[in-house]
Amino acid sequence: MVDKAGVAAAVDALRSIAYYLERDRQPTYRVRAYRQAADTIAALPVVEIRARHRAGTMTELAGIGPKTEAVIVAALDGQTPAYLTKLESGAASLTEGGKTLRAALKADLHLHSDWSDGGSPIEEMARTAKRLGHDYMVLTDHSPRLTVANGLSRARRLEQLDVVAKLNAELENELEGFRILNGIEVDILDDGSLDCDDDILERLDLVVASVHSKLRMASGPMTERMVRAIANPHVDVLGHCTGRLITGNRGKRPESEFEADVVFEACRQFGTAVEINSRPERLDPPRRLLSMAVETGCLFSIDTDAHAPGQLDWQVYGCERAEECGVTSDRVINTWGAETLLQWAAA
């Protein structure tokens, strides 16, 4: 008999399939189909699902097709859907290296939810991060000027602080102490100032600052712009420093030009970590600059910049590059526990 547990199993199976498809960089429309089916089923009363299961009318629901119906029916019948089994068994390691450093990481410090340009709710990102072995995560939805990414206005940012506090209280026992920390990926404006009010930045646990506009600015002004942001006492991490794109459906984009030795020395002096961005289309900074930052004595943050749950597993891409360039775990701030990270950021 179809019951609440069976429905939960169907929803979990659909979301797990979406996770594996995202992890393997499958087309977005395929991922969306399974996630949409999960949302549809999760919103229905058990009695309706039971009736549709009995009558074989599941595909009459919006967002449910033959493939997603097969997953739902198998889960409702107490079986592991064949497609999920296939994806799980075929989920090979994403890299050859990086595993030692990845095992030392306790968190992901740069990720997005559906509050900005991510595709999933905060809770789903948190549950996935916990399943991947993290102790905490930092939610870093975009700042307001990045309208193309649905950046958060002041009012929405304050609302999100309350939502995160409520979620932490609700999930504390279930996720065994896993914590969602409040962060931001704040735009570095043309003059090096930040796209967020100081009083809000003061309330956040971690600030990642990134350049998203005028990426072709001349080297001198770009260097000054970046150094001013790095020196800002609110900034903890310099995000994807070159802004390059090397693959993917957004096309390719060259590196921004700046005096890397000056920028990395500023990071060292002001205690701002250099992000090793793990997104396959970024892999930023490139190896020659990452090696320079290592030699300069910088701290690092190895992050996914994930916009969906399946992308949270991409962290090992950054770990592999970090190991290749001589980054040791004692210089990676997300090998620290949450309290240590909070104390460092506050200082």
Buried (B, 14 or more C-beta within 10 A) or exposed (E): EBEEEBBBBBBBBBBBBBBBBBBBBBEEEBBBBBBBBBBBBBEEEBEEBBEBBEEEEBEEBEBBEEBBBBBBBBBBEEEBBEBBEEBEEEEEEBBEBBBEBBEBBBBBBBBBBBBBBBBBBBBBBBBBBBBBEBBBBBBBBBBBBBEEBBBBEEEBBEEBEEBBEEBBEEBEEEBEEBBBBBBBBBBBBEEBBBBBEEEBBEEBBBBBBBBBEBBEBEEEBBBBBBBBBBBBEBBBBBBBBBBBBBEEEEEEBEBBBBBBBBBBBBBBBBBBBBBBBBBEBBBBBBEEBBBBBBEBEBBBBBBBBBBBBBBBBBBBBBBBBBBEBEBEBEBBBBBBEBEEBBEBBEE
